[in-house]
Amino acid sequence: MASLPNPPAAQANETPQWRPLLHYTPRRNWMNDPNGPFFYKGVYHLFYQYNPEAPEWGNMSWGHATSTDMLHWHEHDVALPFSETKDIFSGTVVVDKHNTSGLGTTDNPPLVALYTSVFKKNASNAPDVQAQSLAYSNDEGRTWKSYHKDPVLTLSPPSPHFRDPGVFWYEPGDYWVMATVVANAPKVKLYKSTNLTDWTLLSDFGPVGLVQPGIQWEMPSLFPLPLDGNPTQLKWILMLGVNPWGVSGGSGSIYYVGSFDGTTFRPEGLPPEGAGPAAYDWVDHGADHYAAIVFAGLPAARPVTIGWMSNWDYASQVPTAPWKGQMTLPMTMALRTIDGRPQLCLTPDGHYTALVAAHAALSFDGMRLSSERRLLPEPARGQVMDIDIRMHMHGADRAGIFVRATVDGHVGTKIVYDMKKQTLTVDRSRSGQTGFSPRFSHEHSVSVPAPAGEVSLHVIVDRNSVEVLSRNGSVVMTDLVFPPADAERVMTFSENGMTEFSHMKVTLLDRNQE
């Protein structure tokens, strides 16, 4: 499995050892936020913030890739390129199946992209103004045309912080809804339209906690989910990128649960005024998950999300070449009652689950460790793997595994449950290269109650990342790592007591993939 078919041989200073197998990356250059992902006629489309000219932020355009399974991606030419008059920031693509815009036909519905234009000094608009623009495609996303009115939505007075339109069809009202942000306010602004080209204000949302000097809200996504699968208990989720003040430092993805009546989003169960980041609900508790967005047009009732796997604290300094930036694994979302309140739960998309099921697994059920480390045998060696674990801690203070570890254990990413603190931690302090930025944080922890000492973990390991899920997916931790090529082992451990790994299944995913 490869991000792109037949990648060229590595050149000097390139880092193929960190090119992910499961996660999308462009062949070269800078990538950040996902934009406008959608599913149409059996094909998944992914757009993203892209610099077509260099592996650093700038010249913002929309890159484009397609897939039939969200695992094998084909990179296309730039969809929406920057120009002398404007850069292209984040946004949404929708399938206008009823041709409400009049930009296609009912037999051949147009694809409509709403995105943020950042106007430059020589544009007809004031320099640095951000406003919402529109482009459309009549050939299933192969080519795009700019709408004659540009922009279609501007704040009054114009703002340099008005961006990131997230658009969806609101069935009860028979109209489109757009969620945008005034990033530095911070504030979410909701608009409505019957034709995607003319927009009127519905309401504002915010600020609601996490308001500190310099904080920004970005990339809003508003969507419904049934609580515990019950369609009569429909809740609405508002996901936002928060930067800085993420729960693990730098940028992160937060969510609010509440209601939406077609005009106003009302959150519920908010922490008390002045609460810190840990009191809020986060899509991911690791350091490298930002700008989460939902795929449009999926036939299934449960939405799928994808995010940018990086952090604004050090994204420009990660040691990958000739690319910088990658996507998270697509995750299916559900809303479940956990600890007496609704929580967003993520699980890997069914295509990934099928991929794992198609590979032979190694089982280490019933393994007992008493105050020791134990290296899994040679057949469990690899750089890309799926690991399913259930631990029973019988007196141990801490237990877990090292992944992408060397035989001597001097290098590895440590995933540890602390019984006394009731916390799950990903420790990447000895994961490989860590010194490229002083802001590359080392440890990320989250509360995971396990009073009986039983902990279940699902760990997805790629060539330069670790994703850990627990508690039915209500806890997710995503972290980049940059290990040496020989760090291919898995090591279990139990500290100050006995731990039984009652279930442990390791599936290697980097063998026989081509």
C-alpha positions as semicolon CSV with decimal commas, in nm:
position;residue;x (nm);y (nm);z (nm)
1;M;0,000;0,000;0,000
2;A;0,142;0,338;-0,093
3;S;0,019;0,693;-0,066
4;L;0,091;0,733;-0,438
5;P;0,152;0,467;-0,705
6;N;0,515;0,403;-0,792
7;P;0,684;0,690;-0,605
8;P;1,020;0,794;-0,755
9;A;1,347;0,680;-0,604
10;A;1,454;0,894;-0,310
11;Q;1,696;1,175;-0,379
12;A;1,963;1,311;-0,147
13;N;1,824;1,459;0,177
14;E;1,483;1,295;0,123
15;T;1,323;1,084;0,395
16;P;1,132;0,789;0,243
17;Q;1,159;0,607;0,577
18;W;0,895;0,847;0,711
19;R;0,661;0,848;0,411
20;P;0,339;0,708;0,563
21;L;0,176;0,399;0,419
22;L;-0,176;0,444;0,560
23;H;-0,205;0,823;0,561
24;Y;-0,227;1,057;0,266
25;T;0,065;1,284;0,181
26;P;0,130;1,478;-0,140
27;R;0,431;1,367;-0,341
28;R;0,613;1,686;-0,248
29;N;0,572;2,033;-0,091
30;W;0,363;2,174;0,192
31;M;0,017;2,054;0,295
32;N;-0,205;2,155;0,587
33;D;-0,583;2,161;0,648
34;P;-0,811;1,919;0,461
35;N;-1,071;2,103;0,253
36;G;-1,399;1,997;0,097
37;P;-1,376;1,617;0,121
38;F;-1,674;1,447;-0,044
39;F;-1,794;1,116;-0,187
40;Y;-1,952;1,102;-0,532
41;K;-2,016;0,813;-0,772
42;G;-1,798;0,570;-0,579
43;V;-1,500;0,804;-0,547
44;Y;-1,369;0,987;-0,240
45;H;-1,232;1,333;-0,316
46;L;-0,991;1,508;-0,082
47;F;-0,881;1,868;-0,121
48;Y;-0,628;2,035;0,104
49;Q;-0,428;2,349;0,167
50;Y;-0,125;2,316;-0,056
51;N;0,181;2,512;-0,166
52;P;0,256;2,392;-0,520
53;E;0,597;2,560;-0,520
54;A;0,774;2,475;-0,193
55;P;0,772;2,257;0,122
56;E;0,673;2,552;0,337
57;W;0,352;2,745;0,402
58;G;0,264;2,995;0,130
59;N;0,102;3,032;-0,213
60;M;-0,206;2,869;-0,066
61;S;-0,398;2,663;-0,320
62;W;-0,622;2,357;-0,315
63;G;-0,442;2,030;-0,379
64;H;-0,660;1,737;-0,489
65;A;-0,648;1,359;-0,447
66;T;-0,899;1,080;-0,510
67;S;-0,946;0,729;-0,378
68;T;-1,194;0,443;-0,381
69;D;-1,109;0,333;-0,026
70;M;-0,947;0,634;0,150
71;L;-0,626;0,433;0,177
72;H;-0,485;0,425;-0,178
73;W;-0,482;0,785;-0,303
74;H;-0,409;0,929;-0,647
75;E;-0,278;1,285;-0,652
76;H;-0,415;1,517;-0,922
77;D;-0,319;1,858;-1,053
78;V;-0,392;2,156;-0,830
79;A;-0,770;2,215;-0,827
80;L;-0,785;2,580;-0,718
81;P;-0,451;2,758;-0,768
82;F;-0,336;3,078;-0,604
83;S;-0,305;3,382;-0,831
84;E;-0,163;3,732;-0,841
85;T;-0,483;3,863;-0,686
86;K;-0,559;3,609;-0,413
87;D;-0,464;3,301;-0,215
88;I;-0,710;3,016;-0,168
89;F;-0,780;2,923;0,196
90;S;-1,001;2,651;0,344
91;G;-1,359;2,562;0,258
92;T;-1,614;2,300;0,156
93;V;-1,734;2,114;-0,153
94;V;-2,096;2,001;-0,181
95;V;-2,285;1,805;-0,444
96;D;-2,570;2,036;-0,546
97;K;-2,791;1,743;-0,644
98;H;-3,105;1,957;-0,690
99;N;-2,912;2,221;-0,888
100;T;-3,020;2,491;-0,645
101;S;-2,733;2,708;-0,771
102;G;-2,834;2,683;-1,135
103;L;-2,470;2,610;-1,218
104;G;-2,542;2,266;-1,362
105;T;-2,847;2,054;-1,438
106;T;-3,055;1,808;-1,241
107;D;-2,917;1,533;-1,462
108;N;-2,560;1,653;-1,412
109;P;-2,553;1,826;-1,071
110;P;-2,269;2,070;-1,019
111;L;-2,005;2,032;-0,754
112;V;-1,986;2,362;-0,569
113;A;-1,682;2,475;-0,371
114;L;-1,721;2,753;-0,114
115;Y;-1,380;2,869;-0,002
116;T;-1,200;3,164;0,155
117;S;-1,021;3,410;-0,072
118;V;-0,739;3,613;0,079
119;F;-0,709;3,916;-0,145
120;K;-0,373;4,071;-0,224
121;K;-0,261;4,429;-0,273
122;N;-0,333;4,438;-0,645
123;A;-0,681;4,290;-0,614
124;S;-0,997;4,493;-0,654
125;N;-1,069;4,429;-0,286
126;A;-0,871;4,578;0,002
127;P;-0,545;4,388;0,072
128;D;-0,553;4,100;0,323
129;V;-0,934;4,093;0,329
130;Q;-1,075;3,744;0,374
131;A;-1,411;3,666;0,214
132;Q;-1,601;3,365;0,083
133;S;-1,578;3,278;-0,285
134;L;-1,736;3,014;-0,506
135;A;-1,612;2,780;-0,779
136;Y;-1,800;2,498;-0,948
137;S;-1,732;2,187;-1,152
138;N;-1,948;2,020;-1,416
139;D;-1,711;1,730;-1,481
140;E;-1,703;1,555;-1,141
141;G;-1,421;1,765;-1,001
142;R;-1,169;1,741;-1,285
143;T;-1,185;2,114;-1,367
144;W;-1,324;2,415;-1,182
145;K;-1,471;2,749;-1,290
146;S;-1,482;3,063;-1,079
147;Y;-1,825;3,213;-1,019
148;H;-1,869;3,552;-1,185
149;K;-1,947;3,724;-0,855
150;D;-1,638;3,717;-0,635
151;P;-1,667;3,710;-0,343
152;V;-2,019;3,586;-0,265
153;L;-1,998;3,677;0,106
154;T;-1,799;3,951;0,279
155;L;-1,822;4,089;0,632
156;S;-1,918;4,451;0,680
157;P;-1,678;4,608;0,750
158;P;-1,441;4,366;0,571
159;S;-1,221;4,150;0,793
160;P;-0,879;3,987;0,754
161;H;-0,998;3,700;0,979
162;F;-1,327;3,585;0,817
163;R;-1,272;3,234;0,684
164;D;-1,322;2,856;0,659
165;P;-1,680;2,807;0,533
166;G;-1,833;2,470;0,625
167;V;-2,152;2,414;0,422
168;F;-2,429;2,152;0,448
169;W;-2,791;2,105;0,339
170;Y;-3,036;2,155;0,627
171;E;-3,323;1,925;0,533
172;P;-3,590;2,053;0,777
173;G;-3,553;2,409;0,645
174;D;-3,488;2,319;0,281
175;Y;-3,182;2,546;0,264
176;W;-2,806;2,545;0,285
177;V;-2,625;2,643;0,606
178;M;-2,274;2,784;0,618
179;A;-2,063;2,793;0,934
180;T;-1,772;3,038;0,917
181;V;-1,541;3,194;1,173
182;V;-1,409;3,533;1,262
183;A;-1,098;3,358;1,382
184;N;-0,959;3,617;1,622
185;A;-1,292;3,714;1,787
186;P;-1,325;3,413;1,829
187;K;-1,673;3,364;1,684
188;V;-1,867;3,125;1,462
189;K;-2,111;3,291;1,221
190;L;-2,397;3,090;1,069
191;Y;-2,557;3,185;0,736
192;K;-2,835;3,043;0,517
193;S;-2,889;3,026;0,142
194;T;-3,131;2,861;-0,099
195;N;-2,891;2,880;-0,394
196;L;-2,533;2,874;-0,254
197;T;-2,464;3,219;-0,401
198;D;-2,673;3,456;-0,185
199;W;-2,626;3,434;0,192
200;T;-2,805;3,588;0,492
201;L;-2,695;3,581;0,856
202;L;-2,868;3,336;1,091
203;S;-2,680;3,379;1,420
204;D;-2,346;3,405;1,597
205;F;-2,191;3,159;1,842
206;G;-1,921;3,235;2,095
207;P;-1,709;3,297;2,280
208;V;-1,768;2,987;2,492
209;G;-1,465;2,911;2,712
210;L;-1,105;2,873;2,601
211;V;-1,081;3,244;2,530
212;Q;-0,729;3,363;2,586
213;P;-0,517;3,639;2,425
214;G;-0,413;3,530;2,078
215;I;-0,647;3,231;2,055
216;Q;-0,811;3,155;1,720
217;W;-1,107;2,943;1,618
218;E;-1,083;2,784;1,274
219;M;-1,239;2,519;1,048
220;P;-1,595;2,488;1,188
221;S;-1,801;2,176;1,110
222;L;-2,167;2,151;1,222
223;F;-2,347;1,817;1,184
224;P;-2,608;1,596;1,357
225;L;-2,557;1,262;1,530
226;P;-2,811;1,037;1,707
227;L;-2,723;0,974;2,070
228;D;-2,655;0,604;2,128
229;G;-2,793;0,533;1,782
230;N;-3,142;0,655;1,873
231;P;-3,278;0,877;1,591
232;T;-3,528;1,036;1,832
233;Q;-3,238;1,174;2,038
234;L;-3,063;1,380;1,775
235;K;-2,779;1,602;1,890
236;W;-2,572;1,851;1,694
237;I;-2,192;1,861;1,705
238;L;-1,986;2,173;1,640
239;M;-1,620;2,087;1,575
240;L;-1,360;2,363;1,575
241;G;-0,988;2,400;1,536
242;V;-0,839;2,585;1,835
243;N;-0,495;2,743;1,808
244;P;-0,315;2,781;2,040
245;W;-0,431;2,638;2,379
246;G;-0,483;2,286;2,245
247;V;-0,514;2,029;2,522
248;S;-0,166;1,892;2,438
249;G;-0,016;2,226;2,344
250;G;-0,034;2,429;2,026
251;S;-0,326;2,351;1,796
252;G;-0,606;2,099;1,850
253;S;-0,961;2,002;1,755
254;I;-1,241;2,070;2,004
255;Y;-1,611;1,987;1,989
256;Y;-1,932;2,107;2,150
257;V;-2,248;1,896;2,182
258;G;-2,580;2,080;2,165
259;S;-2,887;2,158;1,957
260;F;-2,952;2,340;1,630
261;D;-3,297;2,465;1,531
262;G;-3,203;2,588;1,186
263;T;-3,100;2,926;1,319
264;T;-2,899;2,896;1,640
265;F;-2,656;2,641;1,782
266;R;-2,690;2,603;2,160
267;P;-2,422;2,405;2,345
268;E;-2,499;2,199;2,653
269;G;-2,295;2,069;2,944
270;L;-2,031;2,340;2,929
271;P;-1,749;2,348;3,186
272;P;-1,757;2,629;3,443
273;E;-1,622;2,970;3,347
274;G;-1,246;2,980;3,365
275;A;-1,194;2,605;3,328
276;G;-0,875;2,494;3,155
277;P;-0,846;2,308;2,825
278;A;-0,865;1,964;2,990
279;A;-1,224;2,035;3,103
280;Y;-1,344;2,063;2,742
281;D;-1,420;1,791;2,490
282;W;-1,145;1,724;2,237
283;V;-1,171;1,519;1,921
284;D;-0,815;1,403;1,990
285;H;-0,589;1,432;2,296
286;G;-0,261;1,391;2,109
287;A;-0,053;1,674;1,969
288;D;-0,111;1,613;1,599
289;H;-0,477;1,641;1,505
290;Y;-0,612;1,970;1,372
291;A;-0,874;2,110;1,135
292;A;-1,104;1,806;1,151
293;I;-1,365;1,811;0,875
294;V;-1,650;1,583;0,765
295;F;-1,686;1,409;0,428
296;A;-1,994;1,530;0,237
297;G;-2,218;1,300;0,033
298;L;-2,154;0,975;0,218
299;P;-2,432;0,718;0,183
300;A;-2,394;0,593;0,541
301;A;-2,571;0,764;0,828
302;R;-2,255;0,790;1,037
303;P;-2,021;1,066;0,920
304;V;-1,650;1,022;0,850
305;T;-1,394;1,279;0,955
306;I;-1,035;1,347;0,852
307;G;-0,788;1,600;0,989
308;W;-0,440;1,742;0,942
309;M;-0,185;1,533;1,130
310;S;0,044;1,806;1,254
311;N;0,064;2,098;1,493
312;W;0,119;2,466;1,421
313;D;0,381;2,470;1,700
314;Y;0,632;2,288;1,478
315;A;0,468;2,197;1,144
316;S;0,722;2,393;0,942
317;Q;1,013;2,218;1,116
318;V;0,922;1,848;1,093
319;P;1,216;1,664;0,933
320;T;1,036;1,515;0,631
321;A;1,136;1,576;0,270
322;P;1,038;1,648;-0,002
323;W;0,695;1,690;0,161
324;K;0,564;1,843;0,482
325;G;0,221;1,749;0,612
326;Q;-0,009;1,448;0,609
327;M;-0,366;1,353;0,692
328;T;-0,504;1,155;0,981
329;L;-0,666;0,819;0,919
330;P;-1,034;0,867;0,820
331;M;-1,252;0,791;1,121
332;T;-1,621;0,711;1,152
333;M;-1,800;0,915;1,420
334;A;-2,074;0,822;1,666
335;L;-2,217;0,990;1,976
336;R;-2,240;0,768;2,282
337;T;-2,329;0,819;2,648
338;I;-2,009;0,766;2,846
339;D;-1,971;0,862;3,211
340;G;-2,327;0,998;3,202
341;R;-2,282;1,245;2,917
342;P;-2,268;1,238;2,536
343;Q;-1,920;1,199;2,394
344;L;-1,791;1,185;2,040
345;C;-1,645;0,844;1,959
346;L;-1,413;0,772;1,667
347;T;-1,339;0,436;1,507
348;P;-1,132;0,364;1,196
349;D;-1,333;0,365;0,875
350;G;-1,458;0,030;0,747
351;H;-1,208;0,024;0,461
352;Y;-0,925;0,022;0,713
353;T;-1,098;-0,245;0,921
354;A;-1,130;-0,462;0,611
355;L;-0,762;-0,410;0,531
356;V;-0,663;-0,533;0,877
357;A;-0,899;-0,830;0,858
358;A;-0,744;-0,935;0,525
359;H;-0,402;-0,981;0,690
360;A;-0,292;-1,266;0,913
361;A;-0,265;-1,166;1,278
362;L;-0,022;-1,273;1,547
363;S;-0,181;-1,353;1,884
364;F;-0,013;-1,312;2,222
365;D;-0,318;-1,371;2,442
366;G;-0,263;-1,456;2,807
367;M;0,088;-1,311;2,832
368;R;0,179;-1,228;3,194
369;L;0,452;-0,985;3,296
370;S;0,574;-0,916;3,648
371;S;0,782;-0,598;3,688
372;E;0,958;-0,658;3,356
373;R;0,988;-0,573;2,989
374;R;0,937;-0,833;2,718
375;L;1,025;-0,798;2,351
376;L;0,773;-0,958;2,118
377;P;0,932;-1,219;1,890
378;E;1,081;-1,148;1,547
379;P;0,761;-1,228;1,350
380;A;0,598;-0,924;1,515
381;R;0,858;-0,693;1,363
382;G;0,745;-0,415;1,131
383;Q;0,703;-0,043;1,075
384;V;0,329;-0,037;0,998
385;M;0,092;-0,239;1,214
386;D;-0,241;-0,262;1,391
387;I;-0,231;-0,366;1,757
388;D;-0,535;-0,461;1,967
389;I;-0,475;-0,495;2,341
390;R;-0,669;-0,573;2,657
391;M;-0,466;-0,547;2,977
392;H;-0,560;-0,658;3,329
393;M;-0,337;-0,490;3,584
394;H;-0,296;-0,710;3,892
395;G;-0,099;-0,485;4,127
396;A;0,116;-0,311;3,866
397;D;0,154;0,064;3,890
398;R;0,198;0,110;3,516
399;A;0,182;-0,110;3,209
400;G;0,172;-0,084;2,833
401;I;0,382;-0,118;2,520
402;F;0,665;0,042;2,327
403;V;0,610;0,066;1,950
404;R;0,864;0,149;1,679
405;A;1,123;0,034;1,933
406;T;1,480;-0,085;1,893
407;V;1,581;-0,424;2,030
408;D;1,762;-0,269;2,325
409;G;1,464;-0,048;2,411
410;H;1,667;0,274;2,396
411;V;1,437;0,408;2,123
412;G;1,061;0,370;2,114
413;T;0,727;0,542;2,158
414;K;0,586;0,446;2,498
415;I;0,213;0,396;2,546
416;V;0,150;0,360;2,917
417;Y;-0,148;0,331;3,149
418;D;-0,089;0,461;3,503
419;M;-0,315;0,280;3,750
420;K;-0,264;0,529;4,033
421;K;-0,324;0,838;3,822
422;Q;-0,587;0,666;3,602
423;T;-0,427;0,820;3,295
424;L;-0,325;0,706;2,951
425;T;-0,005;0,863;2,818
426;V;0,180;0,864;2,488
427;D;0,547;0,940;2,555
428;R;0,753;1,020;2,245
429;S;1,054;1,162;2,430
430;R;1,271;0,875;2,298
431;S;1,079;0,807;1,977
432;G;1,364;0,904;1,742
433;Q;1,432;1,254;1,611
434;T;1,280;1,503;1,855
435;G;1,524;1,794;1,858
436;F;1,410;1,967;1,539
437;S;1,188;2,201;1,744
438;P;1,187;2,298;2,113
439;R;0,805;2,298;2,089
440;F;0,784;1,933;1,986
441;S;0,612;1,822;2,307
442;H;0,710;1,486;2,454
443;E;0,425;1,353;2,669
444;H;0,048;1,370;2,622
445;S;-0,189;1,235;2,885
446;V;-0,563;1,195;2,922
447;S;-0,785;1,070;3,203
448;V;-0,906;0,714;3,138
449;P;-1,087;0,568;3,441
450;A;-1,021;0,197;3,492
451;P;-1,098;0,125;3,857
452;A;-1,090;-0,252;3,804
453;G;-0,754;-0,230;3,628
454;E;-0,881;-0,340;3,285
455;V;-0,772;-0,124;2,991
456;S;-0,838;-0,178;2,620
457;L;-0,625;-0,007;2,354
458;H;-0,632;0,003;1,976
459;V;-0,297;0,123;1,839
460;I;-0,234;0,210;1,474
461;V;0,134;0,248;1,388
462;D;0,261;0,398;1,063
463;R;0,610;0,491;0,951
464;N;0,594;0,828;1,125
465;S;0,285;0,826;1,345
466;V;0,106;0,656;1,630
467;E;-0,271;0,670;1,684
468;V;-0,414;0,529;2,009
469;L;-0,786;0,472;2,072
470;S;-0,951;0,369;2,398
471;R;-1,289;0,371;2,573
472;N;-1,498;0,296;2,262
473;G;-1,312;0,563;2,069
474;S;-1,406;0,845;2,307
475;V;-1,033;0,880;2,374
476;V;-0,804;0,924;2,073
477;M;-0,439;1,030;2,080
478;T;-0,256;1,109;1,755
479;D;0,116;1,181;1,754
480;L;0,386;1,215;1,491
481;V;0,711;1,027;1,552
482;F;1,035;1,009;1,353
483;P;1,209;0,682;1,446
484;P;1,522;0,532;1,292
485;A;1,464;0,266;1,026
486;D;1,573;-0,018;1,257
487;A;1,312;0,072;1,522
488;E;1,067;-0,199;1,419
489;R;0,996;-0,391;1,739
490;V;0,713;-0,406;1,989
491;M;0,794;-0,437;2,358
492;T;0,547;-0,493;2,642
493;F;0,612;-0,390;3,000
494;S;0,470;-0,397;3,351
495;E;0,608;-0,182;3,630
496;N;0,604;-0,260;4,005
497;G;0,366;-0,553;3,981
498;M;0,196;-0,802;3,754
499;T;-0,006;-0,733;3,439
500;E;-0,185;-0,987;3,222
501;F;-0,223;-0,909;2,853
502;S;-0,541;-1,113;2,828
503;H;-0,575;-1,019;2,461
504;M;-0,305;-0,896;2,227
505;K;-0,327;-0,917;1,850
506;V;-0,064;-0,772;1,618
507;T;-0,137;-0,736;1,246
508;L;0,152;-0,633;1,023
509;L;0,037;-0,409;0,739
510;D;0,365;-0,336;0,559
511;R;0,415;-0,680;0,411
512;N;0,296;-0,801;0,069
513;Q;0,117;-0,475;0,001
514;E;0,227;-0,398;-0,351
